[in-house]
Amino acid sequence: MLRGSPRSAISGVTGLALVRLLTRLTDVDAPGSRQSFAERLSQWLGWTDAIALSAALNGGPGPTPTGMRSAVSADESEFTRVRNALVKAAANDDAPMNTTADFVPFRRRYHAQQQAMETSIGPLRARLRARLAGRSPAMARLAAVDAVMEQVLGARERTLLSTVPVLLETHFERLRRSEADAAPAQPGGWLDAFRHDMHSVLLAELEVRMQPAQGLLEALRARQPDPS
């Protein structure tokens, strides 16, 4: 159970980054939404750290055959490949540059990125669980806990994160109105600012979604022998 305020309950740096970004948007755009989304999100994020924490509490490094070390190296490579591919996809901004554009293309793109995250991270997480399950009874229990958590909290994750584009749309409209009112020296600067914010939120969400897989990978690494 999480203790203290929702904000103090966040122990993951990546989760904190996402909450801070979204809180900044909701503080400016819709003060009431901070209670309904950002704080609920912060309460949910804390459980992902339990995977790595549980691995640390269940035992330190132990002897690992060379074959297993090679398997972990392959898992690390796959983790890196998946993460890098998603980071690259997040950077490919094909939304229109027209400063009179509406939010629809951005919403479509954000939803596509979220779908890509789910499609890519799910199999990676399952792969890491399978590796853990074959290591030891303690690691098998950890893998089972993660499987249950994914099943139980998966729907909640999708519901909460599906709200992100709604916040971004409000932010988009506010920036566009601000340009119309202020007659900026650089027309379209608001759109560049929005693109930057949206990209930052995408990356922060990616780190949150990758966190359970990263915890599983850390559990596998924890069983590696000291090279010395």
C-alpha positions, -999 to +999 in steps of 0.1 A: +000+000+000+012+035-008+017+058+021+016+096+024+003+120-002+000+109-038+030+130-048+053+116-020+043+081-030+061+084-063+095+068-061+102+064-098+121+093-115+105+086-148+070+085-134+077+118-116+087+134-148+054+125-165+034+137-136+053+170-134+048+176-171+011+169-170+007+189-138+023+219-155-003+216-183-032+212-159-020+239-136-022+264-165-052+250-184-076+233-161-068+235-123-096+210-114-081+183-136-050+179-114-071+160-088-088+139-114-058+128-134-023+138-123-027+127-087-045+095-097-017+088-121+009+094-094-008+068-072-007+042-099+029+048-109+044+036-076+036-001-081+061-004-109+091+001-086+079-029-066+093-053-092+129-041-089+125-036-051+112-072-047+141-085-067+166-067-044+149-080-013+148-116-025+185-120-027+217-106-040+240-118-068+245-155-072+266-178-095+253-177-130+265-201-158+280-185-189+250-195-210+227-176-187+249-145-188+247-146-226+209-149-224+207-118-202+230-099-226+205-108-254+176-096-232+194-063-226+200-059-263+163-065-270+152-041-243+175-014-258+163-022-293+126-018-283+132+014-264+154+030-291+128+021-318+100+038-297+122+068-290+129+072-327+092+068-336+083+095-310+108+119-327+092+114-362+067+142-362+046+141-393+019+164-381+011+194-403+031+226-399+002+248-408-003+272-378-041+271-384-042+233-381-065+218-355-056+191-330-069+161-349-036+150-366-018+154-333-044+133-314-042+106-341-004+106-339-004+104-301-028+075-301-007+057-327+024+061-305+005+048-275-006+017-295+030+012-307+042+012-271+016-014-261+024-036-291+062-035-286+065-035-248+040-063-241+060-090-258+093-077-243+078-079-208+065-114-214+099-125-227+116-112-195+091-129-173+098-162-190+135-157-184+129-150-147+105-180-143+133-203-153+159-189-130+148-199-095+117-203-074+121-167-060+124-153-095+095-174-107+074-158-080+085-124-090+075-132-127+041-144-115+036-112-095+044-091-126+020-111-147-008-106-122+000-069-119-001-065-157-035-083-159-050-064-130-037-029-137-035-030-175-070-017-180-064+011-154-032+020-172-049+023-205-078+044-190-055+068-173-030+072-201-058+076-227-065+109-209-031+124-219-043+135-254-072+153-238-048+174-217-026+180-247-056+192-268-065+217-241-028+229-240-028+231-278-059+253-279-046+276-251-013+282-270-031+289-302-053+314-285-023+330-268-007+337-302-038+352-316-041+376-286-004+385-283+006+389-320+040+373-315+072+383-333+076+348-347+043+335-361+038+298-355+061+298-325+033+285-304+031+254-326+068+247-321+063+251-283+034+226-285+054+201-305+082+203-279+058+197-251+040+168-268+074+152-276+084+155-239+052+140-227+055+111-252+090+103-239+080+105-203+050+082-210+074+058-227+097+056-197+067+049-175+055+021-198+090+007-200+095+007-162+080-028-154+102-044-181+132-025-168+124-038-133+123-074-147+156-068-165+172-055-133+160-086-115+178-108-141+209-087-138+208-090-100+215-127-104+247-121-123+281-128-106+305-101-099+330-100-128+358-096-103 
